[in-house]
């Protein structure tokens, strides 16, 4: 039987007979669920034992199997399935600032839930959304934390489900936004299940018409330009390793500035004082770095900065 949730199954109980003169037959279910009960996804063994007045006893067993129902037909512009996981690229849109918004749906027909989902970001760029380290609760009731940027198993946005909720035919749609220069042709997508199993595929954007993102402005904390716009302005950018970095756009007093290199290693953590952060004390090498600004422990903005002498 195909279903995506525990399903009521009605079956005929086994028949029993005996050549005992006074059989007085009894039939007892020794394992499994009764007829009409809800059976979970997968195989469930049901066993019965028959006995008579002559002390004869025999057992028999059968299996009730509930297999995941296939996902419904999709109008996605690209679909890739691997085992019981299906990835679909639903939409490619551009927002008010001509940034690229990609909508990817993951359907998990496995009984084993998704722990991590990954969507590729081109090297050298950072997704403008979702916000790093923010906990999201979706309309489907799933809760995840986004890591942006994420560096392993490949450069990406990572969605972390702390509880095993996305399973048994459930779907979730992820929206992530890349800067206007991205325009990707392929998206490396992957998921790791709670069992540790890892599934990956590649979606392509060839058949996706480019639409208009209905959201007129960025989400809180999204960046609208190279240096950290939206709610923050970071300058000068590039900045010399000996210079002071200025941060504007919010009340920065009491905020923390966190800087990581391209491998995700923490290289600088400093307080924002007078809208300024001194980067020279860290003695950093030239290159591209990612930053997050936290206010009372909560992210208020992120972006990237180039150090160049």
N, C-alpha and C positions, 0 to 999 in steps of 0.2 A: 504494500500500500504506500502511496506517495502523499506526504504531508510535510509541513514545516513546524508543526507544534505537536505536543502530545495529543493523540487521536484515539477516540473510542473505537474499539474493535469488538465485534460480535462474532463468536465462533460456536460451533456445535461441540458439546462435550463428548469425549470418547464413549463408545458403546462397549459394554462388558457382558460376558456370559460365563456360565460355569456348568460342569457336568456333576457337580455335587448334588446329592439327593435333596438336600434342603439348602439351596445356595445362599439365601439371605445376603445378596450382594450389597457391598458398600463401595462407593466411588468417592475418593477424597483427592482434592487438589493439593499437591505437596509443594509446588513452587510456581511462581509467575502470578499474573493477575487474572481475575475472573472475567468471563465473557461480559462485554459492555463497559469494561473499565478503560481508562485512558492509558495507552501504551506510548512510551517515549520513542524518539528517533533511534534507529538501530534495531538490533535483534534482541528479542526477549524470549527466553526459554520458558515454556509452560509444561508442567508435569502433573500427571494424575496417577493414583494407585487404586487398583480394584482388589477387593478381598472377598472371600466367601466363608461360610460356616465350617468348611473343611480345612481351614487354615491355609488355603492357597492364596497367594498374593502375586500380582503382576503390575508392573509400572510401564507407562509409555509417556513419551515427551514429544512436543512439536515446537516449532519456532514461529513467532509472530514478528515480522520485519516491517518497520516503517522507514521508507527511504525518502530523502529530501525531494520535494517537488521541484521540477525545473523552474527557473525564474521566468516570469511572464515575458512576452515579446517586448523588445525595447526599441525605442526610436533614437537611441544613442548614435552619435556619429562614428564611434568606434567601440567595439566590444571584444574583450579577450577573456577567455575562461581557462582556468587551470585547476583541474580536480574539482573540488566543490567551492572554489572561489571564482567570482566573476567581477572584472573591472570594466567600467563603462565611462567613456568620456561623453558627458551629456551636452555641455555647452562650452563655447569659447566666445567670450565677450570682451569689449573694451569699455572702460569706465570714462568718467568725465575728463580725466587727465591722460586718456589714451593708454593707460596701463592695461595689462591682459589679465582677465579673470577666467580661471579654468574651474569647471565643476565636474568632479569625478565621483561616480557612485561605486561603492564596494558592496557586493552581496555575498554573504557567507552562508552557504548551505551546509557547512560542516557542523557537527555537534560540538567540536572544539572551537572555542571563541577566539576572536582576534585580540591580540595584545598590542601590537604596533601596526600602523599602516604608514607607508612612505610614499611621497610624491616628489619626483626629481625637480631640482632647481638647477639651472645652468651654472657652471662654475664661474665665479667672479661676480655673481649677482646674489641678492638676498630678496626673498619674498616680502612684499609689502604687507601681506596678511597671510595667515593668522598671526596674532600677536604672540610673541614668545612667552612661554611659561604661564599663560592664562588658562584657567579651567573653563571649558565650554560644556554646556548641557544642551543637547540638540532637541528638536521637536519630537524626535523618536524616543527621547528619554535616555539616550546614551550620554555618558560623561567622559570627556577625554581632555588631556593636556597637550598643547601643541609645543613642539620644540622647533624654533626657527631662528638661526639655521641649525640643521642637524648634519653630522659628518659621517655617520656610519649606519648601514653598510655602504651607502653612497650619499653624496651631497644632496640634501632634500629638506622638505618639511616632514616632521615626524608627528604622528598622532598616537598618543599613548592612552589606552583604555586600562584603567587600574582594575576594574572589575570585569569578569567574563560575561559581558552582556551581548556583544555582537556575534550571534551564532544562530544555527538552526533556521536558516532562510531569511534572517534579518538583513536589512540594507541600511547604509548610511551614505550621505552625499557630503563630500568635502569640497569646500571652495577655497582656493588660494589664488593670490594676486601677485603677478610678476611685473616688474617695471617695463615701460613701453618698448625698450630695446630688446626684450626677450624674444617674442614671436617664435616659440619652439615648434618643431616639427614632430618630435617624439617625446613621450613622457615615460620615463622608467618608473613603474609602479610596483609596489611589493607589500606583503603583509607577513607578519610573524604571529603564529598562533600561540596560545598559552602552553601547548605541548612542546613548543620550540620549533615546530615545522615552519619552514620559510618558503614562500611562494612569490615569484616575481614574473613580470611580463612587461611589454612595451606597448603603450597606446600611441596612435598617431593622430594628427590633427588634419589630415589631408581632406577628409569629407565633412569637416565642420564649417558651416557658414559662420562668419564672424558677426555676432550680434552686439547689442548695446546693453551694458550691465545696468539693471534697474536701480541699483544702489547709487544715488547721485554723488555721495561723498564717502571718503574712507571711513572705516570703522575707527572707533577710538584707538589711538596709538598707531594706526597705519601711517606709513610714510608715503608722501606724494612726490618726492624728488630724491636725488642721489644722496643727499647728506642727512636726511632725517626730517623732512618736512611734515605736513599734516599738522602735528601739534608741536614739533620741535624744529629749531633751526640750529645747525651745528656749523661753526666756521672758525678759522679758515679751513678749507678742505680742498686740496691736501694741506697738511699741517707739518711744520718742521718738528722733529723730535724734541727740540728745545723750546718750542713755543707754548703759549697758553691756548687751550681750546675753549671757545665761548659757546654757551648753550642758551638759547632764547626760546620763548614761546609759552612757557609755563612758569609758575612759581617754583624755581629750582632749589631754593634754600631747604636744606635737610634731605636733599636727594642724593642718591649714590650713582656713580658712573662706573659701569663694568665693561671692560674691554677684553676681547678674546681674539686670538689669531685664527688663521684659516683652518687649523686642526681642531679648533674648539677649546684650546688651552687658555685658561685665565692668565692674562698678562698684566692687568692693572685693575685695581678697585680703589676708587677715590671718592671723597665727598665733593659735591658741587658747592663751591663757596663764591658768593657774589656772581653767580652765573658763569663761573670759570672752573676749569680742571687743568691741572699742571700735568702734562704727559712726559716731561723731560726726566723726572725722577726714576721712571721705569727703565730708562736706557734701552729703548726698543729699536729693532732693526727697521729699515725702510720696508714698506709693503702695505697690503690691504688688511684692515682689522674690522671686526664687527663690534658694535657697542649696544648696550642696553642701559636705559635710565630708569631707576626705581625710586618711587616715592612712598615712604612708609612700607617698604617691602613689596610694593605692587608695581609692575611694569607700566610706564607711562609713555614710552617711546623706544624705538630702536632704529638702527641704521648702520652705515659703514663709513669708515674714515680712512684716508690714505696718509701714511707717514712718509715724507720725502724731505731730505735735506736740500 
